[in-house]
Amino acid sequence: MPFEFENLGMGIVLIKPKVFPDKRGFFLEVFKSEDFTKAEIPNIVQVNMSSSRELPRPYGQGISTSRWGFPASQSNLDPPSPTAEVPSNGTVL
């Protein structure tokens, strides 16, 4: 799998994609339906990202497709709240 999934609690999953760098730049899969379904994260087909350092000038591109929904994030930064949570690994989202 080109992804590492880490459950941070409260329904939040930290997704760490594998980056494939070379002298021109890099490539990574931002989303792949099969891998996310195995991790019980459904409903997006695939998202990729690339960057290039080739002349005449660098450029980046993002391409995304989705079906039946879109990625979302959630956070609770109110310390007095009973649902406020700091992950045990200290990862800041």
Number of C-alpha atoms within 10 A of each C-alpha: 9 14 19 13 14 12 12 16 12 13 8 15 15 14 14 12 15 14 15 12 12 10 8 12 15 15 16 17 16 20 22 16 16 15 17 19 13 9 15 9 14 16 15 20 16 18 16 15 16 18 16 16 14 11 8 6 7 11 12 11 9 10 10 12 12 14 10 8 10 9 10 6 8 8 11 12 10 10 10 7 9 8 12 13 15 15 14 8 7 8 9 6 10
